[in-house]
Amino acid sequence: MTETERGPAGPEVTPQLTTADGEPLYTTEQAAALLGLKLPSVKAAIQRGRLAVVRLSPGRSFVTAGAVAAYRRDYLGKRGGYRPRKGAG
């Protein structure tokens, strides 16, 4: 049995797969819903290496529940606010 998580927008998200250890695997769309982000933002985070994925085959990437929690902790709590670039001004 897999756990259902609720994203900030409210919809419940049930993982499609689990790892051999039983950790839930979410699609990138599901991860976006859980994080309260749009899909392009999640894909950009993956490309930048900020959100870890498990690639099962070309075009089939999944995000672990642990990666969602780590992204929330490491990046979402730090969003917002104006910070000038170094050397500007």
Secondary structure as UniProt FT lines:
FT   STRAND          5..6
FT   TURN            8..9
FT   STRAND          12..13
FT   STRAND          17..18
FT   TURN            20..21
FT   STRAND          24..27
FT   HELIX           28..35
FT   HELIX           39..47
FT   TURN            48..49
FT   STRAND          54..57
FT   TURN            58..59
FT   STRAND          60..64
FT   HELIX           65..74
FT   HELIX           76..78
FT   TURN            86..87
//
